[in-house]
Amino acid sequence: MSVKEIYPVKGLRGEVTIPGDKSISHRSIMLGAISLGTTEITHFLKGADCLSTIDCFRKMGIEIEETPQSILVHGKGLHGLSAPADILNVGNSGTTTRLMSGILAGQNFASVMSGDDSLNSRPMGRIMTPLNLMGANVTSIVGNNCAPLRITPGKIHAISYTSPVASAQVKSAVLLAGLYGDGTTSVTEPALSRNHTELMLQSFGAEVASTMHPDGSATASVEPCEQLYGQKICVPGDISSAAYFIAAGLLVPDSELLVKNVGTNLTRAGFLEVCKGMGADITLLNQTYEGGEGRADVLVRTSHLKGTTIEGNLIPTLIDEIPILAVMASQAEGPTIIKDAAELKVKETNRIDTVTEGLRAMGATITPTEDGMIIPGSSPQSGGQPLKGAKINSYLDHRIAMSFAVAGLIADGTTQILDSQCVDVSYPDFFQSLENCMEEQRMCLGTF
Ligand code: S3P
């Protein structure tokens, strides 16, 4: 087990270039594989989850080359995948499992997907239900609506599906299966989740439409298509990874950080909105757009934060950032209430529980609720709840490991992050990048 020790610091300085967006990296491999021609991907995230996606498509006969600058996916078209000889190992990756289910549903061969213990305990009924309504045959091998999943050939029909959850993974699974359908397939979700699939499908040549409804719900639809065509994709930096550096720049006294190449797609940028509402000194510089995806550099300075309420349609736009927002809230003046976020329970860990355990271990007060958490405020004088160094069990959840590493920077004493290697899932260089921003480099890695 790797244990990372974190000491309190002052004055984070310099620039951090954020690695590629995990969601976009996955989708670029998947769409590249089922397109005709070569898809060239730059700034691809070589994190464990995206490498699982590459591995699965290689097992289905897709040649994927890794060069120092790019990934080249030699696509074989919508019907060009071949039957894998083995179980498809999806590792820790929910995105691989759920999105690939949509693609596998449209193939004329059988396949089985299985992952690690965390992945195999996450709910898959949410994609099995709509895919099976479409005529697919997706079954949970042990009958608990979790992976391992077996997918056998079925004739795919178009449906209009209303999803009970705002989930880009559910929406994407249905839209990807819809490529193989017999008419317009649409998914309505209670609030708009990240729309990378819709944007990328469009740039690969699919006919996609998106509608926002007055009540905040959203519908995305896709037409069946003959073929998609390989594209060049430059992946923006992952705002979910940038969030740790933005939070560190805000919380660590006397800091000024330039967090470079941050994806700013509005369906992902709720974190920036909440930061501004909390009084954060952040400025977006060098804003550009490519393939429908925005990006910017974010200049961050130490700030006095105020508590806030995070709820409703904002939740899907920052769902993965809630653990680090909870750490920020512990340092804010006034209470923070997070609600409508029951989805936190079905991430890599139950993040209502793991955030509560971590903050309590560091001496902070937090009340978990059914759909979120309440973090009481401090008085203007006390400057946040004092955190003390603690042993933090990451439970192999990358976002818990990184959130509490940031908490460790402002805690009194040493913080130990257990199983810190799990950051490899989305940010393999996280600790090195953090160390690079420190004037005094005092972190160390121990093996216990
Ligand atoms: C993702 C969607 C989100 C997010 C996950 C990545 C995606 O999950 O939490 O890390 O790439 O589509 P849900 O769509 O299930 O909320």
Boltz pocket constraint, residues with backbone or C-beta under 6 A from the ligand:
constraints:
  - pocket:
      binder: B
      contacts: [[A, 22], [A, 23], [A, 24], [A, 95], [A, 166], [A, 167], [A, 168], [A, 169], [A, 170], [A, 172], [A, 193], [A, 194], [A, 319], [A, 320], [A, 343]]
      max_distance: 6.0
